[in-house]
Amino acid sequence: MRMWIALGLLMAGGAYAQSAAERIAAYRHEGVATCAASQCHGATKVSDTQAVQMNEFALWQEFDPHAKSYDTLQSPASKEILRKLSLGKADGGPTSGESEGCVDCHTEAVAVNKRGPRFQLDDGVGCEACHGGSEKWLATHATATHAENLAAGMYPTEDPVARSALCLSCHVGTPDRMITHRIMGAGHPRLSFELDTFTWLHPHYQIDADYEARKGRFDGLRDWGIGQGTAAINMLDILLDKEVGWHGIFPELVLFDCHACHRSMSGRQWAPRQGTGLGPGTVRLNDSALVMFRHVLAAVDPAGAERVLQQSRDLHHATTESRDRTLAVARSLRSTLEEFNVRIAAFDFAPQTLGAILGSMVRDADRGEFRDFAAAEQAAMGVQSVVVAFENGGLLDETSAAQLRSRVDALYATVEDDEHFAMDRFVAALKSVRAAAP
């Protein structure tokens, strides 16, 4: 399993010829309807005889926002975005949002010759958008081994490295699938994503002994760390891509922290951040994933966490010097992140390692590192992953678990509204969680 994870990282990191999006589109997509029969994944209740639930289609259709993603393109808000961008329809037509990548993430935008007879563009982000085109495995996957299905083109969603590469290709962006500052300026919502948290928002599967026998050990805290590393790598990949990462004399502005510019001019709230080393009035990259990655490394390799901190500071300073210097530091930092992501993928986040992560966050909080909303928002989701790991590790009785969950809810409340975020409230809530944790 760990060998596969390491291989997945190489593929996600660029050593493999195909991106996650390209691997998903490699084979013909037969359409959601091919999975929806009652004897397949369209059952009305959970099966008590099969290894999987068998009602996955019903759960996806009723509860999963991915099923409504194409419909979103037809909303008044989407049409207004396209009007501001001087585009036509968003549904993939000849004068549509396709040129801005709308359909790339709001549906399965595979080539026409990769669409089976039951494929429908308006199904949204369906089964094969995550599991890969089923041309080679649809008829045999129920009786084949998982390894055989993967060999036939099924995407390895159980592998956190591969899953992070796929999910973050839309929810954060990559050079071949990215949201731009131009689209956000026209009205697209700010992207906010964390792999472990979002994996469990609308699950259509259960992690049980049978799942782990077929697909390997599950570890949500590991997935959180890998997701942060992948998000940071994606950001650097866009920055390093001269075609999409730079426009005129500026890098793509979506790479920068929104609230470095979009804040009240009368607030006069600037204060230093150790993680950037920048002075007032300097627009800074969105380094929230880098900040979180350091906290994961606090349990894996504390010296490595310091190394990432220094290289992150170097990158921030490089953006004030020159393009060549920025690209050189970005390449070096990207290499470091790949190195440590492999180690995180193989690390056993035993219960005794969890306190180091919360302690690292609190030390950052005391240094003012959570002045930026994006990092605080990611920290709240990360804290939840740590608390779940405490519970799964058997370190909490029912009373202490309930108390800790209540304090996590209070932490989330401090990041509900980016326009009214107050660092002191967030820090107090974070310390309250730490005080109640083992």
TORKOL-4160 file (C-alpha; in steps of 0.2 Angstrom, whole numbers, padded with zeros to 4 digits, m for minus):
438
<pt num="1" X="0000" Y="0000" Z="0000"/>
<pt num="2" X="0014" Y="0012" Z="0005"/>
<pt num="3" X="0023" Y="0008" Z="m0011"/>
<pt num="4" X="0007" Y="0013" Z="m0021"/>
<pt num="5" X="0005" Y="0029" Z="m0011"/>
<pt num="6" X="0023" Y="0034" Z="m0015"/>
<pt num="7" X="0020" Y="0030" Z="m0033"/>
<pt num="8" X="0004" Y="0040" Z="m0033"/>
<pt num="9" X="0014" Y="0055" Z="m0027"/>
<pt num="10" X="0026" Y="0054" Z="m0041"/>
<pt num="11" X="0012" Y="0054" Z="m0053"/>
<pt num="12" X="0003" Y="0069" Z="m0044"/>
<pt num="13" X="0020" Y="0078" Z="m0043"/>
<pt num="14" X="0024" Y="0078" Z="m0062"/>
<pt num="15" X="0036" Y="0063" Z="m0064"/>
<pt num="16" X="0021" Y="0054" Z="m0072"/>
<pt num="17" X="0015" Y="0060" Z="m0089"/>
<pt num="18" X="m0003" Y="0061" Z="m0085"/>
<pt num="19" X="m0012" Y="0073" Z="m0073"/>
<pt num="20" X="m0026" Y="0067" Z="m0062"/>
<pt num="21" X="m0038" Y="0075" Z="m0075"/>
<pt num="22" X="m0030" Y="0066" Z="m0089"/>
<pt num="23" X="m0031" Y="0050" Z="m0080"/>
<pt num="24" X="m0049" Y="0052" Z="m0077"/>
<pt num="25" X="m0052" Y="0056" Z="m0095"/>
<pt num="26" X="m0041" Y="0042" Z="m0102"/>
<pt num="27" X="m0056" Y="0030" Z="m0106"/>
<pt num="28" X="m0073" Y="0032" Z="m0112"/>
<pt num="29" X="m0086" Y="0038" Z="m0099"/>
<pt num="30" X="m0102" Y="0027" Z="m0100"/>
<pt num="31" X="m0113" Y="0039" Z="m0090"/>
<pt num="32" X="m0121" Y="0039" Z="m0073"/>
<pt num="33" X="m0136" Y="0029" Z="m0079"/>
<pt num="34" X="m0125" Y="0014" Z="m0081"/>
<pt num="35" X="m0122" Y="0014" Z="m0063"/>
<pt num="36" X="m0140" Y="0018" Z="m0057"/>
<pt num="37" X="m0149" Y="0001" Z="m0059"/>
<pt num="38" X="m0157" Y="m0006" Z="m0043"/>
<pt num="39" X="m0146" Y="m0022" Z="m0045"/>
<pt num="40" X="m0130" Y="m0011" Z="m0046"/>
<pt num="41" X="m0127" Y="0005" Z="m0036"/>
<pt num="42" X="m0145" Y="0011" Z="m0037"/>
<pt num="43" X="m0153" Y="0001" Z="m0023"/>
<pt num="44" X="m0164" Y="0010" Z="m0011"/>
<pt num="45" X="m0156" Y="0003" Z="0005"/>
<pt num="46" X="m0139" Y="m0003" Z="0011"/>
<pt num="47" X="m0135" Y="m0021" Z="0006"/>
<pt num="48" X="m0132" Y="m0033" Z="0020"/>
<pt num="49" X="m0124" Y="m0046" Z="0008"/>
<pt num="50" X="m0112" Y="m0035" Z="m0002"/>
<pt num="51" X="m0095" Y="m0028" Z="0002"/>
<pt num="52" X="m0101" Y="m0011" Z="m0003"/>
<pt num="53" X="m0118" Y="m0002" Z="0001"/>
<pt num="54" X="m0126" Y="m0003" Z="m0016"/>
<pt num="55" X="m0136" Y="0013" Z="m0013"/>
<pt num="56" X="m0122" Y="0025" Z="m0019"/>
<pt num="57" X="m0132" Y="0032" Z="m0033"/>
<pt num="58" X="m0146" Y="0037" Z="m0022"/>
<pt num="59" X="m0135" Y="0045" Z="m0009"/>
<pt num="60" X="m0126" Y="0055" Z="m0023"/>
<pt num="61" X="m0141" Y="0061" Z="m0032"/>
<pt num="62" X="m0150" Y="0067" Z="m0016"/>
<pt num="63" X="m0136" Y="0073" Z="m0004"/>
<pt num="64" X="m0120" Y="0076" Z="m0014"/>
<pt num="65" X="m0118" Y="0094" Z="m0021"/>
<pt num="66" X="m0108" Y="0086" Z="m0035"/>
<pt num="67" X="m0124" Y="0080" Z="m0043"/>
<pt num="68" X="m0130" Y="0098" Z="m0044"/>
<pt num="69" X="m0114" Y="0105" Z="m0050"/>
<pt num="70" X="m0120" Y="0107" Z="m0068"/>
<pt num="71" X="m0136" Y="0115" Z="m0063"/>
<pt num="72" X="m0126" Y="0128" Z="m0054"/>
<pt num="73" X="m0120" Y="0134" Z="m0071"/>
<pt num="74" X="m0138" Y="0138" Z="m0076"/>
<pt num="75" X="m0141" Y="0149" Z="m0061"/>
<pt num="76" X="m0144" Y="0168" Z="m0062"/>
<pt num="77" X="m0128" Y="0171" Z="m0053"/>
<pt num="78" X="m0118" Y="0161" Z="m0065"/>
<pt num="79" X="m0126" Y="0169" Z="m0080"/>
<pt num="80" X="m0121" Y="0186" Z="m0072"/>
<pt num="81" X="m0103" Y="0180" Z="m0070"/>
<pt num="82" X="m0103" Y="0175" Z="m0089"/>
<pt num="83" X="m0110" Y="0192" Z="m0094"/>
<pt num="84" X="m0096" Y="0201" Z="m0085"/>
<pt num="85" X="m0084" Y="0190" Z="m0093"/>
<pt num="86" X="m0092" Y="0194" Z="m0110"/>
<pt num="87" X="m0095" Y="0175" Z="m0113"/>
<pt num="88" X="m0111" Y="0166" Z="m0118"/>
<pt num="89" X="m0118" Y="0150" Z="m0111"/>
<pt num="90" X="m0109" Y="0140" Z="m0098"/>
<pt num="91" X="m0114" Y="0123" Z="m0104"/>
<pt num="92" X="m0100" Y="0120" Z="m0116"/>
<pt num="93" X="m0107" Y="0128" Z="m0131"/>
<pt num="94" X="m0097" Y="0137" Z="m0145"/>
<pt num="95" X="m0098" Y="0153" Z="m0136"/>
<pt num="96" X="m0098" Y="0148" Z="m0118"/>
<pt num="97" X="m0089" Y="0147" Z="m0101"/>
<pt num="98" X="m0079" Y="0132" Z="m0108"/>
<pt num="99" X="m0065" Y="0145" Z="m0113"/>
<pt num="100" X="m0064" Y="0149" Z="m0095"/>
<pt num="101" X="m0064" Y="0131" Z="m0089"/>
<pt num="102" X="m0082" Y="0132" Z="m0081"/>
<pt num="103" X="m0087" Y="0114" Z="m0087"/>
<pt num="104" X="m0070" Y="0107" Z="m0083"/>
<pt num="105" X="m0075" Y="0107" Z="m0064"/>
<pt num="106" X="m0094" Y="0108" Z="m0065"/>
<pt num="107" X="m0097" Y="0092" Z="m0075"/>
<pt num="108" X="m0087" Y="0078" Z="m0084"/>
<pt num="109" X="m0080" Y="0088" Z="m0098"/>
<pt num="110" X="m0073" Y="0073" Z="m0108"/>
<pt num="111" X="m0070" Y="0074" Z="m0126"/>
<pt num="112" X="m0085" Y="0070" Z="m0137"/>
<pt num="113" X="m0077" Y="0054" Z="m0143"/>
<pt num="114" X="m0075" Y="0048" Z="m0125"/>
<pt num="115" X="m0094" Y="0049" Z="m0121"/>
<pt num="116" X="m0104" Y="0033" Z="m0121"/>
<pt num="117" X="m0122" Y="0032" Z="m0128"/>
<pt num="118" X="m0129" Y="0035" Z="m0110"/>
<pt num="119" X="m0117" Y="0049" Z="m0105"/>
<pt num="120" X="m0125" Y="0066" Z="m0102"/>
<pt num="121" X="m0116" Y="0082" Z="m0099"/>
<pt num="122" X="m0129" Y="0088" Z="m0087"/>
<pt num="123" X="m0127" Y="0074" Z="m0075"/>
<pt num="124" X="m0114" Y="0085" Z="m0067"/>
<pt num="125" X="m0099" Y="0078" Z="m0058"/>
<pt num="126" X="m0104" Y="0060" Z="m0058"/>
<pt num="127" X="m0097" Y="0043" Z="m0054"/>
<pt num="128" X="m0083" Y="0043" Z="m0067"/>
<pt num="129" X="m0078" Y="0060" Z="m0063"/>
<pt num="130" X="m0070" Y="0053" Z="m0048"/>
<pt num="131" X="m0068" Y="0034" Z="m0052"/>
<pt num="132" X="m0062" Y="0037" Z="m0070"/>
<pt num="133" X="m0069" Y="0032" Z="m0087"/>
<pt num="134" X="m0077" Y="0014" Z="m0085"/>
<pt num="135" X="m0075" Y="0008" Z="m0103"/>
<pt num="136" X="m0063" Y="m0005" Z="m0098"/>
<pt num="137" X="m0069" Y="m0010" Z="m0081"/>
<pt num="138" X="m0088" Y="m0007" Z="m0080"/>
<pt num="139" X="m0093" Y="m0025" Z="m0085"/>
<pt num="140" X="m0081" Y="m0034" Z="m0074"/>
<pt num="141" X="m0078" Y="m0023" Z="m0059"/>
<pt num="142" X="m0090" Y="m0032" Z="m0047"/>
<pt num="143" X="m0081" Y="m0048" Z="m0049"/>
<pt num="144" X="m0063" Y="m0042" Z="m0052"/>
<pt num="145" X="m0051" Y="m0038" Z="m0038"/>
<pt num="146" X="m0047" Y="m0020" Z="m0034"/>
<pt num="147" X="m0030" Y="m0022" Z="m0041"/>
<pt num="148" X="m0037" Y="m0028" Z="m0058"/>
<pt num="149" X="m0049" Y="m0013" Z="m0058"/>
<pt num="150" X="m0035" Y="m0001" Z="m0056"/>
<pt num="151" X="m0026" Y="m0009" Z="m0070"/>
<pt num="152" X="m0041" Y="m0007" Z="m0081"/>
<pt num="153" X="m0042" Y="0012" Z="m0078"/>
<pt num="154" X="m0051" Y="0014" Z="m0062"/>
<pt num="155" X="m0045" Y="0029" Z="m0052"/>
<pt num="156" X="m0037" Y="0025" Z="m0035"/>
<pt num="157" X="m0048" Y="0036" Z="m0024"/>
<pt num="158" X="m0043" Y="0026" Z="m0009"/>
<pt num="159" X="m0025" Y="0032" Z="m0011"/>
<pt num="160" X="m0024" Y="0049" Z="m0002"/>
<pt num="161" X="m0011" Y="0056" Z="m0014"/>
<pt num="162" X="m0021" Y="0052" Z="m0029"/>
<pt num="163" X="m0037" Y="0058" Z="m0021"/>
<pt num="164" X="m0029" Y="0074" Z="m0016"/>
<pt num="165" X="m0022" Y="0077" Z="m0034"/>
<pt num="166" X="m0040" Y="0074" Z="m0041"/>
<pt num="167" X="m0050" Y="0084" Z="m0028"/>
<pt num="168" X="m0038" Y="0098" Z="m0027"/>
<pt num="169" X="m0037" Y="0100" Z="m0046"/>
<pt num="170" X="m0055" Y="0108" Z="m0045"/>
<pt num="171" X="m0056" Y="0113" Z="m0027"/>
<pt num="172" X="m0039" Y="0122" Z="m0027"/>
<pt num="173" X="m0033" Y="0122" Z="m0045"/>
<pt num="174" X="m0019" Y="0116" Z="m0056"/>
<pt num="175" X="m0012" Y="0123" Z="m0072"/>
<pt num="176" X="m0024" Y="0113" Z="m0082"/>
<pt num="177" X="m0039" Y="0116" Z="m0071"/>
<pt num="178" X="m0039" Y="0133" Z="m0062"/>
<pt num="179" X="m0050" Y="0147" Z="m0057"/>
<pt num="180" X="m0042" Y="0164" Z="m0061"/>
<pt num="181" X="m0043" Y="0180" Z="m0052"/>
<pt num="182" X="m0053" Y="0187" Z="m0067"/>
<pt num="183" X="m0067" Y="0174" Z="m0064"/>
<pt num="184" X="m0067" Y="0178" Z="m0045"/>
<pt num="185" X="m0068" Y="0196" Z="m0049"/>
<pt num="186" X="m0083" Y="0193" Z="m0059"/>
<pt num="187" X="m0092" Y="0185" Z="m0044"/>
<pt num="188" X="m0086" Y="0167" Z="m0042"/>
<pt num="189" X="m0085" Y="0162" Z="m0023"/>
<pt num="190" X="m0068" Y="0160" Z="m0015"/>
<pt num="191" X="m0062" Y="0142" Z="m0015"/>
<pt num="192" X="m0060" Y="0134" Z="0002"/>
<pt num="193" X="m0056" Y="0116" Z="0003"/>
<pt num="194" X="m0047" Y="0103" Z="0015"/>
<pt num="195" X="m0046" Y="0085" Z="0010"/>
<pt num="196" X="m0050" Y="0076" Z="0025"/>
<pt num="197" X="m0065" Y="0087" Z="0030"/>
<pt num="198" X="m0073" Y="0087" Z="0013"/>
<pt num="199" X="m0070" Y="0069" Z="0011"/>
<pt num="200" X="m0083" Y="0066" Z="0025"/>
<pt num="201" X="m0096" Y="0079" Z="0021"/>
<pt num="202" X="m0106" Y="0068" Z="0010"/>
<pt num="203" X="m0099" Y="0051" Z="0010"/>
<pt num="204" X="m0107" Y="0036" Z="0000"/>
<pt num="205" X="m0096" Y="0023" Z="0008"/>
<pt num="206" X="m0091" Y="0016" Z="0025"/>
<pt num="207" X="m0073" Y="0013" Z="0031"/>
<pt num="208" X="m0074" Y="m0004" Z="0039"/>
<pt num="209" X="m0064" Y="m0020" Z="0040"/>
<pt num="210" X="m0069" Y="m0025" Z="0022"/>
<pt num="211" X="m0064" Y="m0008" Z="0015"/>
<pt num="212" X="m0047" Y="m0009" Z="0023"/>
<pt num="213" X="m0044" Y="m0027" Z="0017"/>
<pt num="214" X="m0048" Y="m0022" Z="m0001"/>
<pt num="215" X="m0040" Y="m0005" Z="m0001"/>
<pt num="216" X="m0028" Y="m0003" Z="0013"/>
<pt num="217" X="m0027" Y="0007" Z="0030"/>
<pt num="218" X="m0037" Y="0023" Z="0031"/>
<pt num="219" X="m0030" Y="0038" Z="0042"/>
<pt num="220" X="m0039" Y="0054" Z="0041"/>
<pt num="221" X="m0025" Y="0064" Z="0049"/>
<pt num="222" X="m0013" Y="0057" Z="0036"/>
<pt num="223" X="m0025" Y="0063" Z="0023"/>
<pt num="224" X="m0026" Y="0080" Z="0030"/>
<pt num="225" X="m0007" Y="0082" Z="0029"/>
<pt num="226" X="m0006" Y="0075" Z="0012"/>
<pt num="227" X="m0020" Y="0087" Z="0006"/>
<pt num="228" X="m0011" Y="0102" Z="0013"/>
<pt num="229" X="0005" Y="0097" Z="0004"/>
<pt num="230" X="m0004" Y="0094" Z="m0012"/>
<pt num="231" X="m0012" Y="0111" Z="m0011"/>
<pt num="232" X="0004" Y="0120" Z="m0008"/>
<pt num="233" X="0012" Y="0110" Z="m0023"/>
<pt num="234" X="m0003" Y="0115" Z="m0034"/>
<pt num="235" X="0000" Y="0133" Z="m0029"/>
<pt num="236" X="0018" Y="0132" Z="m0034"/>
<pt num="237" X="0015" Y="0123" Z="m0050"/>
<pt num="238" X="0003" Y="0137" Z="m0056"/>
<pt num="239" X="0016" Y="0150" Z="m0050"/>
<pt num="240" X="0030" Y="0141" Z="m0060"/>
<pt num="241" X="0019" Y="0139" Z="m0076"/>
<pt num="242" X="0023" Y="0154" Z="m0087"/>
<pt num="243" X="0007" Y="0152" Z="m0097"/>
<pt num="244" X="m0006" Y="0152" Z="m0084"/>
<pt num="245" X="0004" Y="0158" Z="m0068"/>
<pt num="246" X="0009" Y="0175" Z="m0075"/>
<pt num="247" X="m0001" Y="0189" Z="m0084"/>
<pt num="248" X="0010" Y="0204" Z="m0089"/>
<pt num="249" X="0021" Y="0209" Z="m0076"/>
<pt num="250" X="0011" Y="0201" Z="m0062"/>
<pt num="251" X="0009" Y="0183" Z="m0056"/>
<pt num="252" X="m0009" Y="0176" Z="m0057"/>
<pt num="253" X="m0017" Y="0186" Z="m0043"/>
<pt num="254" X="m0028" Y="0171" Z="m0037"/>
<pt num="255" X="m0012" Y="0165" Z="m0030"/>
<pt num="256" X="m0011" Y="0179" Z="m0017"/>
<pt num="257" X="m0020" Y="0180" Z="0000"/>
<pt num="258" X="m0037" Y="0188" Z="m0004"/>
<pt num="259" X="m0038" Y="0198" Z="0012"/>
<pt num="260" X="m0021" Y="0205" Z="0010"/>
<pt num="261" X="m0030" Y="0217" Z="m0002"/>
<pt num="262" X="m0049" Y="0215" Z="0001"/>
<pt num="263" X="m0049" Y="0223" Z="0018"/>
<pt num="264" X="m0055" Y="0240" Z="0026"/>
<pt num="265" X="m0043" Y="0254" Z="0022"/>
<pt num="266" X="m0047" Y="0262" Z="0039"/>
<pt num="267" X="m0043" Y="0247" Z="0049"/>
<pt num="268" X="m0025" Y="0250" Z="0052"/>
<pt num="269" X="m0023" Y="0232" Z="0058"/>
<pt num="270" X="m0007" Y="0227" Z="0051"/>
<pt num="271" X="0005" Y="0218" Z="0062"/>
<pt num="272" X="0020" Y="0206" Z="0058"/>
<pt num="273" X="0019" Y="0188" Z="0053"/>
<pt num="274" X="0034" Y="0177" Z="0056"/>
<pt num="275" X="0029" Y="0165" Z="0042"/>
<pt num="276" X="0031" Y="0179" Z="0029"/>
<pt num="277" X="0044" Y="0191" Z="0036"/>
<pt num="278" X="0036" Y="0205" Z="0025"/>
<pt num="279" X="0032" Y="0223" Z="0030"/>
<pt num="280" X="0016" Y="0232" Z="0029"/>
<pt num="281" X="0009" Y="0236" Z="0012"/>
<pt num="282" X="0016" Y="0220" Z="0004"/>
<pt num="283" X="0004" Y="0209" Z="m0006"/>
<pt num="284" X="0008" Y="0191" Z="0000"/>
<pt num="285" X="0005" Y="0174" Z="m0008"/>
<pt num="286" X="m0009" Y="0163" Z="0000"/>
<pt num="287" X="0002" Y="0152" Z="0011"/>
<pt num="288" X="m0012" Y="0144" Z="0021"/>
<pt num="289" X="m0007" Y="0126" Z="0015"/>
<pt num="290" X="0011" Y="0129" Z="0019"/>
<pt num="291" X="0007" Y="0135" Z="0037"/>
<pt num="292" X="m0004" Y="0119" Z="0039"/>
<pt num="293" X="0009" Y="0108" Z="0032"/>
<pt num="294" X="0022" Y="0114" Z="0045"/>
<pt num="295" X="0010" Y="0109" Z="0059"/>
<pt num="296" X="0008" Y="0091" Z="0051"/>
<pt num="297" X="0027" Y="0090" Z="0050"/>
<pt num="298" X="0028" Y="0095" Z="0069"/>
<pt num="299" X="0023" Y="0077" Z="0072"/>
<pt num="300" X="0034" Y="0069" Z="0058"/>
<pt num="301" X="0050" Y="0079" Z="0057"/>
<pt num="302" X="0051" Y="0095" Z="0068"/>
<pt num="303" X="0067" Y="0100" Z="0059"/>
<pt num="304" X="0058" Y="0098" Z="0043"/>
<pt num="305" X="0045" Y="0110" Z="0049"/>
<pt num="306" X="0058" Y="0123" Z="0052"/>
<pt num="307" X="0065" Y="0120" Z="0035"/>
<pt num="308" X="0048" Y="0123" Z="0027"/>
<pt num="309" X="0046" Y="0139" Z="0037"/>
<pt num="310" X="0062" Y="0146" Z="0031"/>
<pt num="311" X="0059" Y="0142" Z="0013"/>
<pt num="312" X="0042" Y="0149" Z="0014"/>
<pt num="313" X="0049" Y="0165" Z="0020"/>
<pt num="314" X="0062" Y="0165" Z="0006"/>
<pt num="315" X="0047" Y="0163" Z="m0006"/>
<pt num="316" X="0038" Y="0178" Z="0001"/>
<pt num="317" X="0054" Y="0189" Z="0000"/>
<pt num="318" X="0058" Y="0183" Z="m0017"/>
<pt num="319" X="0041" Y="0189" Z="m0024"/>
<pt num="320" X="0047" Y="0207" Z="m0019"/>
<pt num="321" X="0064" Y="0205" Z="m0028"/>
<pt num="322" X="0062" Y="0197" Z="m0046"/>
<pt num="323" X="0053" Y="0184" Z="m0056"/>
<pt num="324" X="0068" Y="0174" Z="m0058"/>
<pt num="325" X="0072" Y="0173" Z="m0040"/>
<pt num="326" X="0053" Y="0169" Z="m0036"/>
<pt num="327" X="0054" Y="0154" Z="m0048"/>
<pt num="328" X="0070" Y="0148" Z="m0042"/>
<pt num="329" X="0064" Y="0148" Z="m0024"/>
<pt num="330" X="0047" Y="0140" Z="m0029"/>
<pt num="331" X="0056" Y="0126" Z="m0037"/>
<pt num="332" X="0066" Y="0122" Z="m0022"/>
<pt num="333" X="0051" Y="0123" Z="m0010"/>
<pt num="334" X="0041" Y="0112" Z="m0021"/>
<pt num="335" X="0055" Y="0099" Z="m0021"/>
<pt num="336" X="0055" Y="0100" Z="m0002"/>
<pt num="337" X="0036" Y="0098" Z="m0001"/>
<pt num="338" X="0037" Y="0082" Z="m0012"/>
<pt num="339" X="0050" Y="0075" Z="m0001"/>
<pt num="340" X="0040" Y="0077" Z="0015"/>
<pt num="341" X="0023" Y="0072" Z="0007"/>
<pt num="342" X="0031" Y="0055" Z="0004"/>
<pt num="343" X="0036" Y="0054" Z="0022"/>
<pt num="344" X="0019" Y="0060" Z="0028"/>
<pt num="345" X="0010" Y="0046" Z="0017"/>
<pt num="346" X="0021" Y="0033" Z="0026"/>
<pt num="347" X="0020" Y="0040" Z="0044"/>
<pt num="348" X="0010" Y="0032" Z="0058"/>
<pt num="349" X="0001" Y="0046" Z="0066"/>
<pt num="350" X="0000" Y="0036" Z="0083"/>
<pt num="351" X="m0010" Y="0044" Z="0097"/>
<pt num="352" X="0005" Y="0051" Z="0106"/>
<pt num="353" X="0010" Y="0061" Z="0091"/>
<pt num="354" X="m0006" Y="0071" Z="0090"/>
<pt num="355" X="m0002" Y="0084" Z="0104"/>
<pt num="356" X="0013" Y="0090" Z="0094"/>
<pt num="357" X="0002" Y="0096" Z="0080"/>
<pt num="358" X="m0010" Y="0106" Z="0092"/>
<pt num="359" X="0005" Y="0112" Z="0101"/>
<pt num="360" X="0013" Y="0118" Z="0085"/>
<pt num="361" X="m0003" Y="0127" Z="0081"/>
<pt num="362" X="m0004" Y="0136" Z="0098"/>
<pt num="363" X="0014" Y="0142" Z="0096"/>
<pt num="364" X="0010" Y="0149" Z="0079"/>
<pt num="365" X="m0005" Y="0157" Z="0086"/>
<pt num="366" X="0005" Y="0166" Z="0100"/>
<pt num="367" X="0017" Y="0173" Z="0086"/>
<pt num="368" X="0002" Y="0180" Z="0077"/>
<pt num="369" X="0003" Y="0168" Z="0063"/>
<pt num="370" X="m0016" Y="0167" Z="0061"/>
<pt num="371" X="m0019" Y="0185" Z="0056"/>
<pt num="372" X="m0024" Y="0179" Z="0039"/>
<pt num="373" X="m0041" Y="0172" Z="0038"/>
<pt num="374" X="m0037" Y="0158" Z="0026"/>
<pt num="375" X="m0024" Y="0150" Z="0037"/>
<pt num="376" X="m0036" Y="0151" Z="0052"/>
<pt num="377" X="m0050" Y="0143" Z="0042"/>
<pt num="378" X="m0038" Y="0129" Z="0037"/>
<pt num="379" X="m0032" Y="0127" Z="0055"/>
<pt num="380" X="m0050" Y="0125" Z="0061"/>
<pt num="381" X="m0053" Y="0110" Z="0049"/>
<pt num="382" X="m0036" Y="0103" Z="0054"/>
<pt num="383" X="m0040" Y="0104" Z="0072"/>
<pt num="384" X="m0056" Y="0094" Z="0069"/>
<pt num="385" X="m0045" Y="0080" Z="0060"/>
<pt num="386" X="m0034" Y="0079" Z="0075"/>
<pt num="387" X="m0049" Y="0078" Z="0087"/>
<pt num="388" X="m0056" Y="0064" Z="0077"/>
<pt num="389" X="m0039" Y="0055" Z="0078"/>
<pt num="390" X="m0039" Y="0057" Z="0097"/>
<pt num="391" X="m0056" Y="0049" Z="0097"/>
<pt num="392" X="m0051" Y="0035" Z="0085"/>
<pt num="393" X="m0036" Y="0032" Z="0096"/>
<pt num="394" X="m0046" Y="0028" Z="0111"/>
<pt num="395" X="m0039" Y="0043" Z="0121"/>
<pt num="396" X="m0056" Y="0051" Z="0125"/>
<pt num="397" X="m0070" Y="0045" Z="0135"/>
<pt num="398" X="m0088" Y="0050" Z="0131"/>
<pt num="399" X="m0088" Y="0065" Z="0142"/>
<pt num="400" X="m0071" Y="0072" Z="0137"/>
<pt num="401" X="m0075" Y="0068" Z="0118"/>
<pt num="402" X="m0091" Y="0078" Z="0120"/>
<pt num="403" X="m0082" Y="0093" Z="0128"/>
<pt num="404" X="m0069" Y="0093" Z="0115"/>
<pt num="405" X="m0081" Y="0093" Z="0101"/>
<pt num="406" X="m0090" Y="0107" Z="0108"/>
<pt num="407" X="m0074" Y="0117" Z="0109"/>
<pt num="408" X="m0071" Y="0113" Z="0091"/>
<pt num="409" X="m0088" Y="0120" Z="0086"/>
<pt num="410" X="m0083" Y="0136" Z="0095"/>
<pt num="411" X="m0067" Y="0137" Z="0085"/>
<pt num="412" X="m0077" Y="0134" Z="0069"/>
<pt num="413" X="m0089" Y="0149" Z="0074"/>
<pt num="414" X="m0074" Y="0161" Z="0074"/>
<pt num="415" X="m0071" Y="0157" Z="0055"/>
<pt num="416" X="m0089" Y="0157" Z="0049"/>
<pt num="417" X="m0087" Y="0175" Z="0042"/>
<pt num="418" X="m0071" Y="0181" Z="0034"/>
<pt num="419" X="m0077" Y="0199" Z="0034"/>
<pt num="420" X="m0078" Y="0199" Z="0053"/>
<pt num="421" X="m0064" Y="0187" Z="0057"/>
<pt num="422" X="m0055" Y="0192" Z="0073"/>
<pt num="423" X="m0038" Y="0184" Z="0077"/>
<pt num="424" X="m0040" Y="0186" Z="0096"/>
<pt num="425" X="m0056" Y="0176" Z="0096"/>
<pt num="426" X="m0049" Y="0162" Z="0085"/>
<pt num="427" X="m0033" Y="0161" Z="0096"/>
<pt num="428" X="m0043" Y="0160" Z="0112"/>
<pt num="429" X="m0054" Y="0146" Z="0105"/>
<pt num="430" X="m0039" Y="0137" Z="0098"/>
<pt num="431" X="m0031" Y="0137" Z="0115"/>
<pt num="432" X="m0047" Y="0131" Z="0123"/>
<pt num="433" X="m0047" Y="0116" Z="0112"/>
<pt num="434" X="m0028" Y="0112" Z="0116"/>
<pt num="435" X="m0032" Y="0114" Z="0135"/>
<pt num="436" X="m0046" Y="0100" Z="0134"/>
<pt num="437" X="m0036" Y="0089" Z="0123"/>
<pt num="438" X="m0025" Y="0074" Z="0130"/>
